[in-house]
Each structure stands twice: as structure tokens, then as C-alpha cells.
């Protein structure tokens, strides 16, 4: 089985539990993606096949995308093309897919061109939705996605977290949150924590470098907790900043570039988050109330659902202040209904997790596998019918 994630860390990590479950059932798992994904994929003990390796070398995502105001996927596509027509990129991808001969492709919902190509190659596939995003309701994308209506879509989240909906399109399934509790996230200086003080964990995700004033916002969080000696803080700076970039770091504060998030959440009382879908789901899985400071893309939509279900509060990162942080901490800590509702949603998430509907849907598609998929020679001519 081959996973093809959208080239952003959050989309990659969201797929790991499904891949691990499929591997435990005896399926060989290979990831196809940019070389920056090789290390985290192999750390989970999956196979990896680089895509557009000559045009997109290792380190590209952190070095090039972090210095660009453009969307990461657009930067990657631009580099991959390097004067080539989009059809040439799809032809290269077609040759790679045919060479891998997968039983099934598990393709990120945002990669519509890849899903269309897989259909033309007669390969069984499933669309993986790691956001609350419906391209069939998006006026800019609906026409592109129409040919994929018969391809199953798995929304990696229990339906209970979404807003109430009368119905969803056929072939769209809300499944489990798919929290990978076996994920390997590296080491952490646990000895620096005080077991007697409640913990606040702050992380603004892998794309916080796209936000103007990101360093200032993190400094305000640091200053706010420095004044609250009854609490302690773990704050991740992300890859674009370093702990040394911040001033007045009090003894009750631990700054790191990156933290083993699931292990940290097990010890956390309140999470300060940007509203990334994965982070919010992980907070719910451990029953953690949230202070959500949405940044871009789907963050406001996720934050709205957190507030709707009483799982936390929403703040404006452009108006962040020490006083605002203190007020939100006191409101969450002083109102037991936040923890109660988080625990109720946690129980729902864990029930869905045990049911394992995502794996059942993926395995059901094996019955649709074509006995003789298109060969290399035929595949080379197919992409001319598509645009990237």
C-alpha cells in the first residue's frame, strides 16, 4: 500500500496510525513524497520512495518554504517544474506509481491531480481528508473534483466534533481521529518540569513562520506565564526560531524547538494552540481544554468547532497580550465545564478509535483492484490529459 501525503508535516503525521495498523495486518507500507519526509517516515519504520528527487533535494522544505510567503505546495511545485510542463511532472509520477504496483493508493484529499491520475492508471484508491474541508462545496475546486465522486473519502475525525449537518455526500465517511500513540517524537528534558505545578503547553504548529509577529506572540505567552509562578510552561519555538531568540525566560518555562507532543499532552492542564487539526484532535483525545489562537487556512474553522462544543476559548493572535492570556487561563481553570466537555468528547473519540472504521473502509477497496493495471508504456501518455 502506498501513502501519498500533501507536502506539509501535519498531513504526513495524520496518516501514521493508519499506516501502522495496515502494516500490523501484514501489508507492506510505502510513502511517496518529498525527501524532507524520508527521515520521519523511516523513523516510523515504513518504506519511503522520493518524488521529484532531482528538483527537490533534502532540506528544501525547511530552507526554501520557511523563507517564502507563498503556500508551501506552490513553492514545491514551482521547484519541481523548473521549466517543465505540468504534464511532465505527472508523467514522472505515473512511471513511479506503475513501478511501485500498489494494491491501493491512499492519497491526500488536497492532491486532486494525483487522485485523477491514479484513476486513469486503474489503481484502487482512497482519499484521506485531514481537515474539515469539502472541495465539492468549494466553488474554486468543485469542477476539478467531480470525476472523483466515486472515490471513497475518509475524514480523519469523529463526526461529533463537526457542526451538525443534515447529510454528507455519498462516499464520504467520518471515521476515527487516528491518534498515533506509538509515534516516535524524540527526546525531551523532563527533569526541568516541576511535578507540583500545573502545566501549560504552547505550540503554534509547523507553519507559524508564515504569520507576521509570530515571535512577538510567543514572547507575550512567555511573559504571561513568567508572571504566574503557580503555573509552568512548555513552549515550542518551531524550526524557524530558536530558544535563544527569546528574552526573560523564567525558571518555570521550558523552551524547545520541538516537543514530543503526545507525551507532553499527558501532563498538560491547558493547551495554547493555533488550531491545527491534528493538535486539536490530540488535545481532545487526552481531555485537554484549549486556548485557540487561529492563524491561517482551516484554523478558524477548527477553532469555531472547539468553541461550539465548549472545549476551550478562542483568542485573536493580533490582539494578544499578557492580560488576555491571564484572563483565558483563569476562565478555563476556574470553570469545570471545560474539562467536563473535553472528557465527554474524549470518550467519544476513544470509542471511535477502537471501532477502527478507517481500516475497514480501506480494506474494502481491495475488492475493486484491477487485475491488470496500466503498464509503464501506456502510463507515459496518460498525463497529457491533465493539468497540475
N, C-alpha and C positions, 0 to 999 in steps of 0.2 A: 504494500500500500504506500502511496506517495502523498505527502502533505505539501501543499504549495501555499505558504503564508504570505500575506501582504507584508511588504518590507518595512515593518515597524515592530519594535520589540514587544509591545503589548499584544499584537496579533499573533506573534510567534508563541509567546508563553501561554496564551489562552488555549493552545492546541495540545500542550504536552500531556495532560492527563489522558485525553482520548488516545493519543499515540501509545502511551504506556499500557493502557488497558488492552488495546489491539495487539500489542506485542506480547502481552501475557497470555493471549489466546492463541499464540503461535504464528502470527502474521509478521512478516518482515517489514520494518518501517524505514522509509527513506524520506528525508526532507530535501526539497528542491528550492534553492533560494540564493540570495547574495552571500558572498563569502564571509561577511561580518556575522552571519548566523551560524557558521560552522562550529565555533567553539561552544556556544550554549547548547546547540543540538547534540554534539558529541558528548558533552558533559552529562546529558540525559541518557547516553548510550544508545542513540539512534544513528542510522547511517545518514550521510549527507552527500548531496550532489550539487556542485556550484553551478549557478546560472549566470551567463554573460561574464565569465571569469576574466577574460582579457580586458574588458572595458571597465569592470567594477572590481578593483582589487580589494583585498582585505584592508580594513581601516577606512574605507570610503564613507561609510555611514556616519561615523563619528567626526571625521575630519572635514568632509565636504558639506554634509547636510547641516551640521551644527553651525556652520558659518553662512548659511543661506536663509533668506526669509521665505523661500519657496517651500511648497509642500515636499516632504522627503521623497515621495514616489515620483513626483515630477522631476526632481533633481536626478534621481536614479535613471529614469527613462532617458533623460537628456544625455547622460553619460553613456548609456548603453548604445544609443543610436550612433553617435559620433559620425554623422554624415550618412548613415544607413537609413533606408526607408523602413517604416514600421513593419512592413511585411517581412523584411529580412529578419527582424527580431523574432517574429512569430514562427518563421521557418526554422530558425535555430532552436526555438523551444519545441517545435514539433518533432525535430530529429531527436532531441533529448528525451522527450516523453516516449517515443516509439522505442528508443533504445532501452529504457527502463522497463517497459512492458508491465505496467502496474495492473493489479487486479481491480483497483479502484483508486480514483483521484479524489482527495479531499482538499477543495480549493476555497480560498478566502472569498467571501461574497463580493469584495471590492475589486476582484480581478475578473471582470466580466469577459474580457478578451481571451483570457486563459480558459475559462469555462466553455466559451463558444468553440475554441479550438479543440478542446477535449471531446466535445460533442461531435465535431467533424471527424475526429480520429476514431470515433466509435468506442470511446473509453467510458466505462461507468464512472460516475462522479457524484459528489455531494458538495453543496455549498455550505460553508461554515460562516455564520454571522456572529461576530464577536462584538457587536454594538446593537443598540436599538435603532437600526436603520433599515428602511424598506425602500429599495431602489425602484420598486414598481409604483410607489407613490411619489417619487421624485420626478418632477417634470423634466429635469435635465437628463435623466438616465432611463426613464421608463421604456423608451423605444429600444435602447440597447439591450435591455434585459428581457424583452418579450420572448425571444427564442428560448429562454432558459426556464420558462414557466413549468416545464415538466421535470426539472431537476430538483430533487429534494433540498430544502434549506433547513439547516439546524440552527436555531437561535440559542446560543450558549447561556441560557438563563431561564429559571422558572418563570412561568407566565405571571405569577403572583406579584413580581416586582414591577411589571409594566403597568401602565394605566389600563383601566377596564376597556376592553374592546368588544364590539358586538361579534366580530368574526375576523379571521385572518385568511389569506389566500390559500388555496389548495397547495399541498406540498410544502407548507411552512410549518415547522414544528418547534415549539418551545420545549427545551429539554432541561438538563441539569446545568448548574453553573460551571461544572467541570473544574473544581479546585484541586490542583495537583499537590497533595500534601507530601509527596515524595520528592518534590522539586529540590534540586541542589542549588542553593543560592550563595554559597561561600561562607566565610568566617565573619565573626563579629566580636568586639571586645566586651563580652558580657560582664566582666569583672568591674566595669565602670558604672554599672547600674546599682542603684540603691533599692533593695527589695522592699523597703518600708514606705517608699513614696510611689503614688500612682503615676503611671507613665502616659505621656502624650507622644504620639508618633506623627511626624510630619514628613510627607513626601509629595512633591508636585509632579512626579512622573518623568518619563524619558523625553518628553517634548517641551519641557519648561523653558528651554533656551529660545523658543520661538516667541516668548512673551516679553514685552518691554517691561523693565523694572522687576524682573524675576529675583535678582539678587537682593534688591531693596525689600521685597515682600518677605523673603526668608529671614533677612536681618530683623525685621519687625517681629516675626514669630520668636526668634532667639531672644530679643529684648523683652518680649512679653513674659516668657517663661523664666527669664533671669530674675524678674521681679516677683515670681511666685515660687518661693523656696519650698512650698508644700508639694509641688509637682516636680517631675523631671521630664526631659525631652530627648528623644532621638530624632534627629533631622538629617535627611539625605540631601546632599547638595546637587546630585546629578553629575554627569561626566563633564559638563561644560564649566563647572565651578569646582573649587577645592575648599576644604575646611579652613585653610589659612586665609581665605578671602574675606572672612567674617571677623567682626570686632566684638570685644567684650563677651567672650564665651564663658559663662559662669560654670561652676563645678557641677551643677545639676543638669548640664546639657552635654550631649554627645553628638558630634558632627562626623558624618562619614559620607563618602561619595555614594555608597550603595549599601543597603542593609538586607539581610535575609528576611524578607517581609513576612512570610508566614510565621516564622519563629518569633519575630517581634510582635506580631498581632496577638499571639497567645498571651503576651504580657501587657497588652495595651488597654488603657481605660477610655481614651478618646483619640480618634484619628483626625488629623488635618490633611485633607486630600484635595486634589484638583478635580476629582470626579471622574477619573479614568474608570472605565467599565470593569476591568479586572480588579482594581483595588477596591472598588465599592462592593463587588461580589465577595471578595475575600474578607472584608470587614464584616459583612452580614454573616458569612459562614462561621465567624468567631464571635458574633453578637456584639460588635463594637460600634457605638454611636459615632457619628461623623460630623465634622465641620467641613463643609464642601465649599471650595473657592474655585468655581469652574473657570477654565482658561479658554479653550477653543473647541471646535468641531462638535463632538457629541457630549462634551462635558456639561453644558447647561441642561440638556435633556436628561442626563443621568441624575444631575443634582435635583431637578424637578421631581423625579420619582422618589428620591431619598426624602425630600420634604413632604411629599404627598403621603407617604407611608409612615411618617413620624419617626424616621430612622436617624434624623440629625437636623442640622441647621445649614442654611446657605448664606454665604457672605460674598461681597464684591471685592475681588482682589485689588481693584483700582482704588478702593477706599479703605484698604486695610490699615489698622492702627493697633497700638498696644491695647488701647481701651476696648476696641472691638474684639480682640482675641480674649481678653479677660471676661468680657460680658458673655461671650459664647461658651467659654469653659464653664462659667458659673451656672448658666442656664441649663446646659446638658448635665453637669454633675449634680445639680440641685433638683432635677426633675426625673424621677424614676421611670416615667412613662417612656423615655427614650430607650433605656436599657430593656424595658419590658417588650416594646415593639421590635427591637432588634433581636431579642431572643425568640420571639414568635416567628419572625421571618427566618431566623437561623434554623429553627426546627423544620420549617418548610423546605429550605434549601437542602438540608441533610437528608430528608425523605426523598427528594427528587434525585439526589446524588446516588442513593442506594438503589433506586429503581433502574438507573442506567439506560434510559431511553435512547440516548445518542448512539451508543454502541449497537443497539438493536436496529436502529434505522440505517446505520452504515452497513451492517452486515446484510441487511435485506436487499441492498443494491447489488450485491454479488450475483444475485439471480439474473440481473439484467446485463451481465457482462457478455460482450460479443465474443464469440469463439475465435474469430479471425479479425483482429483489429487491423487498421490500415498499416501498410508497411512503410519503410523509410522512403522509397521512391515516390509513392503516391503522396505521402505526407508533405513532401517538399513543395508540391504545387498548391496545397490547400490554403495556406495563409494569404494568398493573393486576393482572397475574397473577403478579407477582414482589414480593419484599420485599428491601430493601437490607441 
